[in-house]
Each structure stands twice: as structure tokens, then as C-alpha cells.
């Protein structure tokens, strides 16, 4: 049986840790295994680094659900 419910989409983005102006975007390169790291580049200054997820991310949360956010 199909279950239909309303969800909200929440986006998480990463600010460049170097210039604080740009956003980090994935280069399409996955480094190391496991766990994999995703290579990113800043849209403003070109700074490169790796994260454990590809930004931006999109999370769907159902009505009444609580979203737990982990600090990095």
C-alpha cells in the first residue's frame, strides 16, 4: 500500500572556510574508502578541500519529525 505524506525539504550548504564568501561545490571526485570523502572547490576563490558529504545536501523531513543537526 502506498503511503502519502507531506514533507519539507531542508537544504544544507557549506561556506568556504578560507574566503567566507563562496560556497563549496563537489568536483565529482571521491577520495578514499571507507568512508569516502568528496573533493570540493569554492565558487569564489577556488580553495579546494574534502568533506564527508557532497554539498549542498537536501533532507526531507515529515510533518512532526524532529531533525537532529550534528556540529562538525
CHARMM internal coordinates of N, CA and C (Angstrom, degrees):
IC EDIT
DIST 1 N 1 CA 1.4290
DIST 1 CA 1 C 1.5312
ANGL 1 N 1 CA 1 C 108.25
DIST 1 C 2 N 1.3321
ANGL 1 CA 1 C 2 N 116.65
DIHE 1 N 1 CA 1 C 2 N 134.85
DIST 2 N 2 CA 1.4555
ANGL 1 C 2 N 2 CA 121.41
DIHE 1 CA 1 C 2 N 2 CA 176.13
DIST 2 CA 2 C 1.5275
ANGL 2 N 2 CA 2 C 110.21
DIHE 1 C 2 N 2 CA 2 C -76.20
DIST 2 C 3 N 1.3087
ANGL 2 CA 2 C 3 N 115.31
DIHE 2 N 2 CA 2 C 3 N 143.45
DIST 3 N 3 CA 1.4545
ANGL 2 C 3 N 3 CA 121.38
DIHE 2 CA 2 C 3 N 3 CA 175.90
DIST 3 CA 3 C 1.5222
ANGL 3 N 3 CA 3 C 106.98
DIHE 2 C 3 N 3 CA 3 C -118.59
DIST 3 C 4 N 1.3260
ANGL 3 CA 3 C 4 N 116.02
DIHE 3 N 3 CA 3 C 4 N 125.80
DIST 4 N 4 CA 1.4608
ANGL 3 C 4 N 4 CA 121.25
DIHE 3 CA 3 C 4 N 4 CA -179.36
DIST 4 CA 4 C 1.5154
ANGL 4 N 4 CA 4 C 108.68
DIHE 3 C 4 N 4 CA 4 C -110.90
DIST 4 C 5 N 1.3408
ANGL 4 CA 4 C 5 N 116.19
DIHE 4 N 4 CA 4 C 5 N 130.67
DIST 5 N 5 CA 1.4556
ANGL 4 C 5 N 5 CA 119.71
DIHE 4 CA 4 C 5 N 5 CA 178.44
DIST 5 CA 5 C 1.5207
ANGL 5 N 5 CA 5 C 109.45
DIHE 4 C 5 N 5 CA 5 C -147.40
DIST 5 C 6 N 1.3268
ANGL 5 CA 5 C 6 N 116.20
DIHE 5 N 5 CA 5 C 6 N 155.43
DIST 6 N 6 CA 1.4412
ANGL 5 C 6 N 6 CA 121.78
DIHE 5 CA 5 C 6 N 6 CA 175.67
DIST 6 CA 6 C 1.5215
ANGL 6 N 6 CA 6 C 109.26
DIHE 5 C 6 N 6 CA 6 C -80.68
DIST 6 C 7 N 1.3373
ANGL 6 CA 6 C 7 N 116.53
DIHE 6 N 6 CA 6 C 7 N 138.73
DIST 7 N 7 CA 1.4553
ANGL 6 C 7 N 7 CA 121.55
DIHE 6 CA 6 C 7 N 7 CA 175.87
DIST 7 CA 7 C 1.5258
ANGL 7 N 7 CA 7 C 108.96
DIHE 6 C 7 N 7 CA 7 C -132.86
DIST 7 C 8 N 1.3038
ANGL 7 CA 7 C 8 N 115.31
DIHE 7 N 7 CA 7 C 8 N 156.07
DIST 8 N 8 CA 1.4600
ANGL 7 C 8 N 8 CA 121.45
DIHE 7 CA 7 C 8 N 8 CA 173.99
DIST 8 CA 8 C 1.5220
ANGL 8 N 8 CA 8 C 107.44
DIHE 7 C 8 N 8 CA 8 C -110.77
DIST 8 C 9 N 1.3112
ANGL 8 CA 8 C 9 N 115.97
DIHE 8 N 8 CA 8 C 9 N 141.27
DIST 9 N 9 CA 1.4556
ANGL 8 C 9 N 9 CA 121.00
DIHE 8 CA 8 C 9 N 9 CA 177.38
DIST 9 CA 9 C 1.5249
ANGL 9 N 9 CA 9 C 108.96
DIHE 8 C 9 N 9 CA 9 C -97.07
DIST 9 C 10 N 1.3310
ANGL 9 CA 9 C 10 N 116.29
DIHE 9 N 9 CA 9 C 10 N 131.44
DIST 10 N 10 CA 1.4557
ANGL 9 C 10 N 10 CA 122.42
DIHE 9 CA 9 C 10 N 10 CA 178.65
DIST 10 CA 10 C 1.5250
ANGL 10 N 10 CA 10 C 107.76
DIHE 9 C 10 N 10 CA 10 C -120.80
DIST 10 C 11 N 1.3218
ANGL 10 CA 10 C 11 N 115.74
DIHE 10 N 10 CA 10 C 11 N 126.86
DIST 11 N 11 CA 1.4603
ANGL 10 C 11 N 11 CA 121.73
DIHE 10 CA 10 C 11 N 11 CA -179.29
DIST 11 CA 11 C 1.5259
ANGL 11 N 11 CA 11 C 110.18
DIHE 10 C 11 N 11 CA 11 C -101.90
DIST 11 C 12 N 1.3273
ANGL 11 CA 11 C 12 N 115.88
DIHE 11 N 11 CA 11 C 12 N 138.36
DIST 12 N 12 CA 1.4597
ANGL 11 C 12 N 12 CA 122.00
DIHE 11 CA 11 C 12 N 12 CA 175.23
DIST 12 CA 12 C 1.5186
ANGL 12 N 12 CA 12 C 107.76
DIHE 11 C 12 N 12 CA 12 C -120.05
DIST 12 C 13 N 1.3270
ANGL 12 CA 12 C 13 N 116.84
DIHE 12 N 12 CA 12 C 13 N 127.34
DIST 13 N 13 CA 1.4583
ANGL 12 C 13 N 13 CA 121.34
DIHE 12 CA 12 C 13 N 13 CA -179.60
DIST 13 CA 13 C 1.5250
ANGL 13 N 13 CA 13 C 108.64
DIHE 12 C 13 N 13 CA 13 C -121.57
DIST 13 C 14 N 1.3287
ANGL 13 CA 13 C 14 N 117.34
DIHE 13 N 13 CA 13 C 14 N 165.10
DIST 14 N 14 CA 1.4626
ANGL 13 C 14 N 14 CA 121.31
DIHE 13 CA 13 C 14 N 14 CA -179.96
DIST 14 CA 14 C 1.5242
ANGL 14 N 14 CA 14 C 109.72
DIHE 13 C 14 N 14 CA 14 C -121.22
DIST 14 C 15 N 1.3514
ANGL 14 CA 14 C 15 N 115.40
DIHE 14 N 14 CA 14 C 15 N 123.62
DIST 15 N 15 CA 1.4544
ANGL 14 C 15 N 15 CA 121.81
DIHE 14 CA 14 C 15 N 15 CA 175.45
DIST 15 CA 15 C 1.5250
ANGL 15 N 15 CA 15 C 108.89
DIHE 14 C 15 N 15 CA 15 C -77.48
DIST 15 C 16 N 1.3218
ANGL 15 CA 15 C 16 N 116.72
DIHE 15 N 15 CA 15 C 16 N 145.71
DIST 16 N 16 CA 1.4659
ANGL 15 C 16 N 16 CA 120.36
DIHE 15 CA 15 C 16 N 16 CA 178.36
DIST 16 CA 16 C 1.5234
ANGL 16 N 16 CA 16 C 109.62
DIHE 15 C 16 N 16 CA 16 C -62.34
DIST 16 C 17 N 1.3461
ANGL 16 CA 16 C 17 N 117.98
DIHE 16 N 16 CA 16 C 17 N 125.43
DIST 17 N 17 CA 1.4563
ANGL 16 C 17 N 17 CA 120.67
DIHE 16 CA 16 C 17 N 17 CA -179.53
DIST 17 CA 17 C 1.5291
ANGL 17 N 17 CA 17 C 112.96
DIHE 16 C 17 N 17 CA 17 C -71.90
DIST 17 C 18 N 1.3332
ANGL 17 CA 17 C 18 N 116.96
DIHE 17 N 17 CA 17 C 18 N -14.03
DIST 18 N 18 CA 1.4611
ANGL 17 C 18 N 18 CA 119.61
DIHE 17 CA 17 C 18 N 18 CA -177.95
DIST 18 CA 18 C 1.5360
ANGL 18 N 18 CA 18 C 112.36
DIHE 17 C 18 N 18 CA 18 C -94.19
DIST 18 C 19 N 1.3337
ANGL 18 CA 18 C 19 N 118.00
DIHE 18 N 18 CA 18 C 19 N -56.58
DIST 19 N 19 CA 1.4709
ANGL 18 C 19 N 19 CA 120.25
DIHE 18 CA 18 C 19 N 19 CA -174.73
DIST 19 CA 19 C 1.5276
ANGL 19 N 19 CA 19 C 113.46
DIHE 18 C 19 N 19 CA 19 C -95.73
DIST 19 C 20 N 1.3193
ANGL 19 CA 19 C 20 N 118.02
DIHE 19 N 19 CA 19 C 20 N -18.29
DIST 20 N 20 CA 1.4733
ANGL 19 C 20 N 20 CA 124.16
DIHE 19 CA 19 C 20 N 20 CA -179.74
DIST 20 CA 20 C 1.5285
ANGL 20 N 20 CA 20 C 113.76
DIHE 19 C 20 N 20 CA 20 C 63.29
DIST 20 C 21 N 1.3430
ANGL 20 CA 20 C 21 N 118.03
DIHE 20 N 20 CA 20 C 21 N 12.73
DIST 21 N 21 CA 1.4629
ANGL 20 C 21 N 21 CA 121.15
DIHE 20 CA 20 C 21 N 21 CA 179.86
DIST 21 CA 21 C 1.5313
ANGL 21 N 21 CA 21 C 112.41
DIHE 20 C 21 N 21 CA 21 C -110.90
DIST 21 C 22 N 1.3178
ANGL 21 CA 21 C 22 N 116.53
DIHE 21 N 21 CA 21 C 22 N -39.00
DIST 22 N 22 CA 1.4520
ANGL 21 C 22 N 22 CA 120.85
DIHE 21 CA 21 C 22 N 22 CA -175.54
DIST 22 CA 22 C 1.5172
ANGL 22 N 22 CA 22 C 113.11
DIHE 21 C 22 N 22 CA 22 C -91.87
DIST 22 C 23 N 1.3068
ANGL 22 CA 22 C 23 N 114.74
DIHE 22 N 22 CA 22 C 23 N 175.84
DIST 23 N 23 CA 1.4640
ANGL 22 C 23 N 23 CA 122.96
DIHE 22 CA 22 C 23 N 23 CA 175.74
DIST 23 CA 23 C 1.5187
ANGL 23 N 23 CA 23 C 108.41
DIHE 22 C 23 N 23 CA 23 C -113.88
DIST 23 C 24 N 1.3171
ANGL 23 CA 23 C 24 N 115.91
DIHE 23 N 23 CA 23 C 24 N 146.15
DIST 24 N 24 CA 1.4637
ANGL 23 C 24 N 24 CA 121.14
DIHE 23 CA 23 C 24 N 24 CA -179.58
DIST 24 CA 24 C 1.5217
ANGL 24 N 24 CA 24 C 110.04
DIHE 23 C 24 N 24 CA 24 C -83.62
DIST 24 C 25 N 1.3341
ANGL 24 CA 24 C 25 N 116.48
DIHE 24 N 24 CA 24 C 25 N 130.32
DIST 25 N 25 CA 1.4621
ANGL 24 C 25 N 25 CA 122.44
DIHE 24 CA 24 C 25 N 25 CA -179.70
DIST 25 CA 25 C 1.5237
ANGL 25 N 25 CA 25 C 109.93
DIHE 24 C 25 N 25 CA 25 C -125.10
DIST 25 C 26 N 1.3486
ANGL 25 CA 25 C 26 N 117.31
DIHE 25 N 25 CA 25 C 26 N 140.93
DIST 26 N 26 CA 1.4633
ANGL 25 C 26 N 26 CA 120.38
DIHE 25 CA 25 C 26 N 26 CA -177.64
DIST 26 CA 26 C 1.5270
ANGL 26 N 26 CA 26 C 112.25
DIHE 25 C 26 N 26 CA 26 C -67.72
DIST 26 C 27 N 1.3268
ANGL 26 CA 26 C 27 N 114.36
DIHE 26 N 26 CA 26 C 27 N 145.00
DIST 27 N 27 CA 1.4620
ANGL 26 C 27 N 27 CA 121.26
DIHE 26 CA 26 C 27 N 27 CA 177.88
DIST 27 CA 27 C 1.5280
ANGL 27 N 27 CA 27 C 112.01
DIHE 26 C 27 N 27 CA 27 C -91.75
DIST 27 C 28 N 1.3326
ANGL 27 CA 27 C 28 N 117.15
DIHE 27 N 27 CA 27 C 28 N -5.34
DIST 28 N 28 CA 1.4540
ANGL 27 C 28 N 28 CA 120.44
DIHE 27 CA 27 C 28 N 28 CA -177.56
DIST 28 CA 28 C 1.5231
ANGL 28 N 28 CA 28 C 112.60
DIHE 27 C 28 N 28 CA 28 C 83.68
DIST 28 C 29 N 1.3332
ANGL 28 CA 28 C 29 N 116.26
DIHE 28 N 28 CA 28 C 29 N 15.05
DIST 29 N 29 CA 1.4613
ANGL 28 C 29 N 29 CA 121.75
DIHE 28 CA 28 C 29 N 29 CA -179.60
DIST 29 CA 29 C 1.5272
ANGL 29 N 29 CA 29 C 108.41
DIHE 28 C 29 N 29 CA 29 C -113.60
DIST 29 C 30 N 1.3351
ANGL 29 CA 29 C 30 N 116.46
DIHE 29 N 29 CA 29 C 30 N 127.48
DIST 30 N 30 CA 1.4601
ANGL 29 C 30 N 30 CA 121.52
DIHE 29 CA 29 C 30 N 30 CA 177.23
DIST 30 CA 30 C 1.5222
ANGL 30 N 30 CA 30 C 107.76
DIHE 29 C 30 N 30 CA 30 C -105.99
DIST 30 C 31 N 1.3371
ANGL 30 CA 30 C 31 N 116.24
DIHE 30 N 30 CA 30 C 31 N 124.65
DIST 31 N 31 CA 1.4534
ANGL 30 C 31 N 31 CA 122.53
DIHE 30 CA 30 C 31 N 31 CA -175.63
DIST 31 CA 31 C 1.5258
ANGL 31 N 31 CA 31 C 110.71
DIHE 30 C 31 N 31 CA 31 C -106.64
DIST 31 C 32 N 1.3255
ANGL 31 CA 31 C 32 N 117.47
DIHE 31 N 31 CA 31 C 32 N 135.22
DIST 32 N 32 CA 1.4647
ANGL 31 C 32 N 32 CA 122.39
DIHE 31 CA 31 C 32 N 32 CA 173.08
DIST 32 CA 32 C 1.5221
ANGL 32 N 32 CA 32 C 114.53
DIHE 31 C 32 N 32 CA 32 C 64.76
DIST 32 C 33 N 1.3226
ANGL 32 CA 32 C 33 N 114.94
DIHE 32 N 32 CA 32 C 33 N 157.70
DIST 33 N 33 CA 1.4547
ANGL 32 C 33 N 33 CA 120.33
DIHE 32 CA 32 C 33 N 33 CA 178.60
DIST 33 CA 33 C 1.5041
ANGL 33 N 33 CA 33 C 109.01
DIHE 32 C 33 N 33 CA 33 C -158.02
DIST 33 C 34 N 1.2749
ANGL 33 CA 33 C 34 N 121.08
DIHE 33 N 33 CA 33 C 34 N 152.14
DIST 34 N 34 CA 1.4515
ANGL 33 C 34 N 34 CA 124.76
DIHE 33 CA 33 C 34 N 34 CA -39.51
DIST 34 CA 34 C 1.5139
ANGL 34 N 34 CA 34 C 110.48
DIHE 33 C 34 N 34 CA 34 C -82.52
DIST 34 C 35 N 1.2664
ANGL 34 CA 34 C 35 N 125.24
DIHE 34 N 34 CA 34 C 35 N 160.30
DIST 35 N 35 CA 1.4555
ANGL 34 C 35 N 35 CA 124.12
DIHE 34 CA 34 C 35 N 35 CA -9.74
DIST 35 CA 35 C 1.5282
ANGL 35 N 35 CA 35 C 109.75
DIHE 34 C 35 N 35 CA 35 C -80.68
DIST 35 C 36 N 1.3013
ANGL 35 CA 35 C 36 N 117.19
DIHE 35 N 35 CA 35 C 36 N 154.43
DIST 36 N 36 CA 1.4646
ANGL 35 C 36 N 36 CA 119.87
DIHE 35 CA 35 C 36 N 36 CA -178.60
DIST 36 CA 36 C 1.5336
ANGL 36 N 36 CA 36 C 111.83
DIHE 35 C 36 N 36 CA 36 C -74.30
DIST 36 C 37 N 1.3140
ANGL 36 CA 36 C 37 N 116.24
DIHE 36 N 36 CA 36 C 37 N 151.20
DIST 37 N 37 CA 1.4658
ANGL 36 C 37 N 37 CA 123.30
DIHE 36 CA 36 C 37 N 37 CA 172.10
DIST 37 CA 37 C 1.5183
ANGL 37 N 37 CA 37 C 107.86
DIHE 36 C 37 N 37 CA 37 C -118.74
DIST 37 C 38 N 1.3224
ANGL 37 CA 37 C 38 N 116.49
DIHE 37 N 37 CA 37 C 38 N 144.41
DIST 38 N 38 CA 1.4602
ANGL 37 C 38 N 38 CA 122.46
DIHE 37 CA 37 C 38 N 38 CA -176.57
DIST 38 CA 38 C 1.5211
ANGL 38 N 38 CA 38 C 109.56
DIHE 37 C 38 N 38 CA 38 C -108.43
DIST 38 C 39 N 1.3440
ANGL 38 CA 38 C 39 N 116.43
DIHE 38 N 38 CA 38 C 39 N 122.43
DIST 39 N 39 CA 1.4617
ANGL 38 C 39 N 39 CA 121.62
DIHE 38 CA 38 C 39 N 39 CA 178.73
DIST 39 CA 39 C 1.5242
ANGL 39 N 39 CA 39 C 109.24
DIHE 38 C 39 N 39 CA 39 C -72.41
DIST 39 C 40 N 1.3522
ANGL 39 CA 39 C 40 N 116.28
DIHE 39 N 39 CA 39 C 40 N 134.82
DIST 40 N 40 CA 1.4621
ANGL 39 C 40 N 40 CA 123.09
DIHE 39 CA 39 C 40 N 40 CA -179.43
DIST 40 CA 40 C 1.5234
ANGL 40 N 40 CA 40 C 110.38
DIHE 39 C 40 N 40 CA 40 C -128.07
DIST 40 C 41 N 1.3324
ANGL 40 CA 40 C 41 N 115.95
DIHE 40 N 40 CA 40 C 41 N 159.09
DIST 41 N 41 CA 1.4581
ANGL 40 C 41 N 41 CA 122.16
DIHE 40 CA 40 C 41 N 41 CA 174.86
DIST 41 CA 41 C 1.5247
ANGL 41 N 41 CA 41 C 108.52
DIHE 40 C 41 N 41 CA 41 C -134.22
DIST 41 C 42 N 1.3362
ANGL 41 CA 41 C 42 N 116.11
DIHE 41 N 41 CA 41 C 42 N 144.52
DIST 42 N 42 CA 1.4636
ANGL 41 C 42 N 42 CA 121.52
DIHE 41 CA 41 C 42 N 42 CA 179.85
DIST 42 CA 42 C 1.5254
ANGL 42 N 42 CA 42 C 109.98
DIHE 41 C 42 N 42 CA 42 C -76.42
DIST 42 C 43 N 1.3241
ANGL 42 CA 42 C 43 N 116.15
DIHE 42 N 42 CA 42 C 43 N 138.30
DIST 43 N 43 CA 1.4674
ANGL 42 C 43 N 43 CA 121.65
DIHE 42 CA 42 C 43 N 43 CA -179.87
DIST 43 CA 43 C 1.5259
ANGL 43 N 43 CA 43 C 111.84
DIHE 42 C 43 N 43 CA 43 C -73.67
DIST 43 C 44 N 1.3339
ANGL 43 CA 43 C 44 N 118.45
DIHE 43 N 43 CA 43 C 44 N -16.67
DIST 44 N 44 CA 1.4610
ANGL 43 C 44 N 44 CA 121.16
DIHE 43 CA 43 C 44 N 44 CA -177.62
DIST 44 CA 44 C 1.5281
ANGL 44 N 44 CA 44 C 113.32
DIHE 43 C 44 N 44 CA 44 C -103.02
DIST 44 C 45 N 1.3355
ANGL 44 CA 44 C 45 N 117.31
DIHE 44 N 44 CA 44 C 45 N -50.89
DIST 45 N 45 CA 1.4743
ANGL 44 C 45 N 45 CA 119.55
DIHE 44 CA 44 C 45 N 45 CA -172.81
DIST 45 CA 45 C 1.5241
ANGL 45 N 45 CA 45 C 114.53
DIHE 44 C 45 N 45 CA 45 C -109.48
DIST 45 C 46 N 1.3487
ANGL 45 CA 45 C 46 N 118.32
DIHE 45 N 45 CA 45 C 46 N -10.85
DIST 46 N 46 CA 1.4626
ANGL 45 C 46 N 46 CA 120.59
DIHE 45 CA 45 C 46 N 46 CA 179.18
DIST 46 CA 46 C 1.5151
ANGL 46 N 46 CA 46 C 114.64
DIHE 45 C 46 N 46 CA 46 C 85.35
DIST 46 C 47 N 1.3308
ANGL 46 CA 46 C 47 N 118.52
DIHE 46 N 46 CA 46 C 47 N 5.50
DIST 47 N 47 CA 1.4675
ANGL 46 C 47 N 47 CA 122.35
DIHE 46 CA 46 C 47 N 47 CA 177.94
DIST 47 CA 47 C 1.5266
ANGL 47 N 47 CA 47 C 109.09
DIHE 46 C 47 N 47 CA 47 C -58.88
DIST 47 C 48 N 1.3373
ANGL 47 CA 47 C 48 N 117.29
DIHE 47 N 47 CA 47 C 48 N 138.21
DIST 48 N 48 CA 1.4620
ANGL 47 C 48 N 48 CA 122.15
DIHE 47 CA 47 C 48 N 48 CA -179.84
DIST 48 CA 48 C 1.5274
ANGL 48 N 48 CA 48 C 110.60
DIHE 47 C 48 N 48 CA 48 C -116.38
DIST 48 C 49 N 1.3288
ANGL 48 CA 48 C 49 N 115.89
DIHE 48 N 48 CA 48 C 49 N 140.10
DIST 49 N 49 CA 1.4605
ANGL 48 C 49 N 49 CA 121.70
DIHE 48 CA 48 C 49 N 49 CA 173.96
DIST 49 CA 49 C 1.5276
ANGL 49 N 49 CA 49 C 109.01
DIHE 48 C 49 N 49 CA 49 C -160.67
DIST 49 C 50 N 1.3269
ANGL 49 CA 49 C 50 N 116.16
DIHE 49 N 49 CA 49 C 50 N 177.06
DIST 50 N 50 CA 1.4652
ANGL 49 C 50 N 50 CA 121.97
DIHE 49 CA 49 C 50 N 50 CA -177.38
DIST 50 CA 50 C 1.5204
ANGL 50 N 50 CA 50 C 110.73
DIHE 49 C 50 N 50 CA 50 C -118.52
DIST 50 C 51 N 1.3346
ANGL 50 CA 50 C 51 N 115.52
DIHE 50 N 50 CA 50 C 51 N 146.20
DIST 51 N 51 CA 1.4666
ANGL 50 C 51 N 51 CA 122.63
DIHE 50 CA 50 C 51 N 51 CA 175.80
DIST 51 CA 51 C 1.5224
ANGL 51 N 51 CA 51 C 108.88
DIHE 50 C 51 N 51 CA 51 C -132.02
DIST 51 C 52 N 1.3288
ANGL 51 CA 51 C 52 N 116.44
DIHE 51 N 51 CA 51 C 52 N 163.68
DIST 52 N 52 CA 1.4655
ANGL 51 C 52 N 52 CA 120.47
DIHE 51 CA 51 C 52 N 52 CA -179.40
DIST 52 CA 52 C 1.5218
ANGL 52 N 52 CA 52 C 112.98
DIHE 51 C 52 N 52 CA 52 C -82.43
DIST 52 C 53 N 1.3415
ANGL 52 CA 52 C 53 N 117.33
DIHE 52 N 52 CA 52 C 53 N 0.20
DIST 53 N 53 CA 1.4635
ANGL 52 C 53 N 53 CA 121.94
DIHE 52 CA 52 C 53 N 53 CA 174.11
DIST 53 CA 53 C 1.5165
ANGL 53 N 53 CA 53 C 108.76
DIHE 52 C 53 N 53 CA 53 C -146.09
DIST 53 C 54 N 1.3196
ANGL 53 CA 53 C 54 N 116.89
DIHE 53 N 53 CA 53 C 54 N 161.19
DIST 54 N 54 CA 1.4557
ANGL 53 C 54 N 54 CA 121.58
DIHE 53 CA 53 C 54 N 54 CA 179.27
DIST 54 CA 54 C 1.5315
ANGL 54 N 54 CA 54 C 109.16
DIHE 53 C 54 N 54 CA 54 C -91.29
DIST 54 C 55 N 1.3397
ANGL 54 CA 54 C 55 N 116.26
DIHE 54 N 54 CA 54 C 55 N 121.12
DIST 55 N 55 CA 1.4669
ANGL 54 C 55 N 55 CA 121.20
DIHE 54 CA 54 C 55 N 55 CA 179.63
DIST 55 CA 55 C 1.5098
ANGL 55 N 55 CA 55 C 110.61
DIHE 54 C 55 N 55 CA 55 C -94.63
DIST 55 C 56 N 1.3221
ANGL 55 CA 55 C 56 N 119.59
DIHE 55 N 55 CA 55 C 56 N 148.07
DIST 56 N 56 CA 1.4582
ANGL 55 C 56 N 56 CA 126.14
DIHE 55 CA 55 C 56 N 56 CA -2.10
DIST 56 CA 56 C 1.5310
ANGL 56 N 56 CA 56 C 111.04
DIHE 55 C 56 N 56 CA 56 C -77.65
DIST 56 C 57 N 1.3249
ANGL 56 CA 56 C 57 N 115.70
DIHE 56 N 56 CA 56 C 57 N 155.40
DIST 57 N 57 CA 1.4579
ANGL 56 C 57 N 57 CA 121.08
DIHE 56 CA 56 C 57 N 57 CA 177.36
DIST 57 CA 57 C 1.5201
ANGL 57 N 57 CA 57 C 109.23
DIHE 56 C 57 N 57 CA 57 C -108.82
DIST 57 C 58 N 1.3065
ANGL 57 CA 57 C 58 N 116.30
DIHE 57 N 57 CA 57 C 58 N 158.57
DIST 58 N 58 CA 1.4569
ANGL 57 C 58 N 58 CA 121.89
DIHE 57 CA 57 C 58 N 58 CA 178.61
DIST 58 CA 58 C 1.5212
ANGL 58 N 58 CA 58 C 107.88
DIHE 57 C 58 N 58 CA 58 C -131.52
DIST 58 C 59 N 1.3285
ANGL 58 CA 58 C 59 N 116.21
DIHE 58 N 58 CA 58 C 59 N 125.64
DIST 59 N 59 CA 1.4602
ANGL 58 C 59 N 59 CA 122.45
DIHE 58 CA 58 C 59 N 59 CA -179.32
DIST 59 CA 59 C 1.5209
ANGL 59 N 59 CA 59 C 108.07
DIHE 58 C 59 N 59 CA 59 C -120.27
DIST 59 C 60 N 1.3229
ANGL 59 CA 59 C 60 N 116.31
DIHE 59 N 59 CA 59 C 60 N 135.32
DIST 60 N 60 CA 1.4618
ANGL 59 C 60 N 60 CA 120.32
DIHE 59 CA 59 C 60 N 60 CA 176.38
DIST 60 CA 60 C 1.5233
ANGL 60 N 60 CA 60 C 108.92
DIHE 59 C 60 N 60 CA 60 C -102.00
DIST 60 C 61 N 1.3313
ANGL 60 CA 60 C 61 N 115.71
DIHE 60 N 60 CA 60 C 61 N 129.66
DIST 61 N 61 CA 1.4530
ANGL 60 C 61 N 61 CA 121.77
DIHE 60 CA 60 C 61 N 61 CA -178.68
DIST 61 CA 61 C 1.5211
ANGL 61 N 61 CA 61 C 108.93
DIHE 60 C 61 N 61 CA 61 C -121.92
DIST 61 C 62 N 1.3309
ANGL 61 CA 61 C 62 N 115.90
DIHE 61 N 61 CA 61 C 62 N 126.90
DIST 62 N 62 CA 1.4550
ANGL 61 C 62 N 62 CA 120.73
DIHE 61 CA 61 C 62 N 62 CA 178.53
DIST 62 CA 62 C 1.5160
ANGL 62 N 62 CA 62 C 110.92
DIHE 61 C 62 N 62 CA 62 C -74.97
DIST 62 C 63 N 1.3215
ANGL 62 CA 62 C 63 N 116.79
DIHE 62 N 62 CA 62 C 63 N 157.05
DIST 63 N 63 CA 1.4591
ANGL 62 C 63 N 63 CA 120.90
DIHE 62 CA 62 C 63 N 63 CA 178.17
DIST 63 CA 63 C 1.5181
ANGL 63 N 63 CA 63 C 109.84
DIHE 62 C 63 N 63 CA 63 C -59.35
DIST 63 C 64 N 1.3179
ANGL 63 CA 63 C 64 N 116.53
DIHE 63 N 63 CA 63 C 64 N 133.21
DIST 64 N 64 CA 1.4516
ANGL 63 C 64 N 64 CA 121.50
DIHE 63 CA 63 C 64 N 64 CA -179.87
DIST 64 CA 64 C 1.5188
ANGL 64 N 64 CA 64 C 114.21
DIHE 63 C 64 N 64 CA 64 C 86.61
DIST 64 C 65 N 1.3370
ANGL 64 CA 64 C 65 N 118.05
DIHE 64 N 64 CA 64 C 65 N -9.74
DIST 65 N 65 CA 1.4637
ANGL 64 C 65 N 65 CA 120.74
DIHE 64 CA 64 C 65 N 65 CA 178.65
DIST 65 CA 65 C 1.5240
ANGL 65 N 65 CA 65 C 110.19
DIHE 64 C 65 N 65 CA 65 C -80.74
DIST 65 C 66 N 1.3140
ANGL 65 CA 65 C 66 N 116.65
DIHE 65 N 65 CA 65 C 66 N 151.42
DIST 66 N 66 CA 1.4548
ANGL 65 C 66 N 66 CA 122.29
DIHE 65 CA 65 C 66 N 66 CA 177.14
DIST 66 CA 66 C 1.5185
ANGL 66 N 66 CA 66 C 107.95
DIHE 65 C 66 N 66 CA 66 C -107.73
DIST 66 C 67 N 1.3190
ANGL 66 CA 66 C 67 N 116.55
DIHE 66 N 66 CA 66 C 67 N 129.90
DIST 67 N 67 CA 1.4577
ANGL 66 C 67 N 67 CA 121.85
DIHE 66 CA 66 C 67 N 67 CA 179.67
DIST 67 CA 67 C 1.5156
ANGL 67 N 67 CA 67 C 108.93
DIHE 66 C 67 N 67 CA 67 C -97.58
DIST 67 C 68 N 1.3480
ANGL 67 CA 67 C 68 N 117.13
DIHE 67 N 67 CA 67 C 68 N 122.54
DIST 68 N 68 CA 1.4615
ANGL 67 C 68 N 68 CA 121.36
DIHE 67 CA 67 C 68 N 68 CA 178.52
DIST 68 CA 68 C 1.5288
ANGL 68 N 68 CA 68 C 107.94
DIHE 67 C 68 N 68 CA 68 C -93.37
DIST 68 C 69 N 1.3196
ANGL 68 CA 68 C 69 N 116.63
DIHE 68 N 68 CA 68 C 69 N 129.30
DIST 69 N 69 CA 1.4593
ANGL 68 C 69 N 69 CA 122.29
DIHE 68 CA 68 C 69 N 69 CA -179.57
DIST 69 CA 69 C 1.5158
ANGL 69 N 69 CA 69 C 108.21
DIHE 68 C 69 N 69 CA 69 C -108.92
DIST 69 C 70 N 1.3345
ANGL 69 CA 69 C 70 N 115.39
DIHE 69 N 69 CA 69 C 70 N 128.43
DIST 70 N 70 CA 1.4643
ANGL 69 C 70 N 70 CA 121.05
DIHE 69 CA 69 C 70 N 70 CA 178.76
DIST 70 CA 70 C 1.5125
ANGL 70 N 70 CA 70 C 109.15
DIHE 69 C 70 N 70 CA 70 C -99.93
DIST 70 C 71 N 1.3219
ANGL 70 CA 70 C 71 N 116.98
DIHE 70 N 70 CA 70 C 71 N 129.86
DIST 71 N 71 CA 1.4645
ANGL 70 C 71 N 71 CA 121.34
DIHE 70 CA 70 C 71 N 71 CA 176.43
DIST 71 CA 71 C 1.5146
ANGL 71 N 71 CA 71 C 109.11
DIHE 70 C 71 N 71 CA 71 C -78.28
DIST 71 C 72 N 1.3480
ANGL 71 CA 71 C 72 N 116.30
DIHE 71 N 71 CA 71 C 72 N 139.82
DIST 72 N 72 CA 1.4645
ANGL 71 C 72 N 72 CA 120.34
DIHE 71 CA 71 C 72 N 72 CA 178.11
DIST 72 CA 72 C 1.4942
ANGL 72 N 72 CA 72 C 110.89
DIHE 71 C 72 N 72 CA 72 C -97.20
END
COOR INIT
IC SEED 1 N 1 CA 1 C
IC BUILD
